[in-house]
Amino acid sequence: MTTNTRKPSGYVSLLLLLTGTLLFWMTVPNLGNAARAATANGPRGTFTATRLVCAGHAGHTTCEWSGTFRSTDNTVHSTGVKLYGSGPDTFTAGQTAPAVDVGNPGRVYDPTGTHTWIITVALVILAYTLLAITAYRHLIPRGNRPTPTT
């Protein structure tokens, strides 16, 4: 039985390491907000729409309503926040809707929760996988790796 003792490519390993680290750096700090947004965990209150904010890029335009949020118990009052998931036809200026402040700066959410956590968790899993592959390539010698059974 021959074993391939060729060293793993340092360039590929560096790319895997940098990509995995960057993904962790971008996603892990947002896990708490993603979990609170998914479960609508935070002060409940009222969002009041004031203006429609649109951003266009690469032939696509995205719009969200910006406005104010006031919690039911009046402990939280935020201005210039956007209601996640609100589109051009969702409100008219001055219209109100129930909302939850989950601690994500500049954004409030629908009290039923969101599915935004899915992409955050998927990116954390991808980051972990890339870092695990890099570790496997460099920490386990090729001759000691388990061989697949058929």
C-alpha positions in Angstrom: 0.0 0.0 0.0 1.4 3.4 -1.0 0.8 6.5 1.0 0.9 10.0 -0.4 3.3 11.9 1.8 3.1 15.1 -0.2 2.6 18.2 2.0 -0.6 20.1 1.7 -0.5 23.3 -0.3 0.4 26.2 1.9 -1.5 28.6 -0.4 -4.7 26.6 -0.3 -4.4 26.2 3.5 -3.8 30.0 3.9 -6.9 30.7 1.9 -9.0 28.3 3.9 -7.6 29.7 7.2 -8.2 33.3 6.1 -11.7 32.6 4.8 -12.7 30.6 7.9 -11.3 33.3 10.2 -13.1 36.1 8.4 -16.4 34.3 8.5 -16.0 33.7 12.2 -15.1 37.3 12.8 -18.2 38.4 10.8 -20.8 36.0 12.2 -20.0 35.0 15.8 -20.6 38.5 17.3 -24.1 38.4 15.6 -25.2 35.1 17.0 -26.9 36.7 20.0 -28.8 39.2 17.9 -29.8 36.4 15.4 -31.1 34.2 18.3 -33.1 37.1 19.8 -34.5 38.1 16.4 -35.6 34.5 15.8 -37.4 34.2 19.1 -38.5 37.9 19.2 -36.8 38.3 22.6 -36.6 41.9 23.7 -38.7 44.8 24.7 -42.0 44.9 22.8 -43.4 48.2 21.6 -44.6 50.2 18.6 -42.8 51.1 15.4 -44.0 54.3 13.8 -43.0 54.6 10.1 -41.7 58.0 9.0 -40.0 57.5 5.7 -39.1 54.9 3.1 -35.4 54.3 2.6 -34.3 52.6 -0.6 -30.8 51.4 -1.6 -30.0 50.3 -5.1 -27.1 48.1 -6.2 -26.3 45.9 -9.2 -29.7 46.4 -10.8 -31.6 45.6 -7.6 -33.3 48.0 -5.2 -34.2 47.2 -1.6 -36.5 49.4 0.5 -37.3 49.4 4.2 -39.3 51.8 6.3 -37.4 53.9 8.8 -39.0 55.5 11.8 -39.2 55.5 15.6 -39.6 52.7 18.2 -41.1 53.1 21.6 -41.3 50.2 24.0 -44.6 49.5 25.7 -43.2 50.3 29.1 -41.5 53.5 27.8 -38.0 52.4 28.8 -36.7 52.2 25.2 -37.2 55.0 22.7 -35.2 54.9 19.4 -35.3 57.1 16.3 -34.0 56.3 12.9 -34.5 52.6 13.2 -35.6 50.3 10.3 -38.3 47.7 10.6 -36.8 44.5 9.3 -38.8 43.0 6.4 -40.8 46.1 5.7 -41.2 46.9 2.0 -42.5 49.8 -0.1 -46.1 48.7 0.2 -46.0 47.9 4.0 -46.7 51.3 5.4 -47.6 54.9 4.8 -45.9 57.6 6.7 -47.3 57.8 10.3 -48.6 54.3 10.3 -47.7 52.1 13.3 -47.1 48.4 13.8 -46.1 46.2 16.8 -42.3 45.6 16.9 -39.6 44.2 19.1 -36.1 45.7 19.9 -33.7 42.7 20.1 -30.7 44.9 20.6 -29.6 45.1 17.0 -28.6 48.7 16.6 -30.7 50.6 14.0 -33.2 47.7 13.5 -36.4 46.4 15.1 -38.3 43.2 14.2 -41.7 41.9 13.8 -43.0 40.3 17.1 -43.5 36.9 15.5 -39.7 36.5 15.0 -37.6 36.1 11.8 -35.6 33.5 10.0 -32.5 35.6 9.7 -30.7 33.3 12.1 -30.5 30.6 9.4 -27.8 32.4 7.3 -25.8 33.4 10.4 -25.8 29.8 11.7 -24.9 28.5 8.2 -22.0 30.8 7.9 -20.7 29.8 11.4 -20.9 26.2 10.3 -19.0 26.9 7.1 -16.4 28.9 9.0 -15.9 26.0 11.5 -15.7 23.5 8.6 -13.0 25.5 6.8 -10.9 25.8 9.9 -11.4 22.1 10.7 -10.2 21.1 7.2 -7.2 23.4 7.6 -6.3 21.8 10.9 -6.9 18.3 9.5 -4.6 19.0 6.6 -1.7 20.1 8.8 -2.1 18.4 12.2 -2.8 14.8 11.1 0.1 13.2 9.1 -1.1 11.6 5.8 0.2 8.2 6.9 -2.0 8.2 10.1 -5.3 9.3 8.5 -8.1 6.8 8.6 -8.8 5.1 5.3 -12.4 4.8 4.1 -14.0 1.4 4.2 -16.1 0.1 1.4 
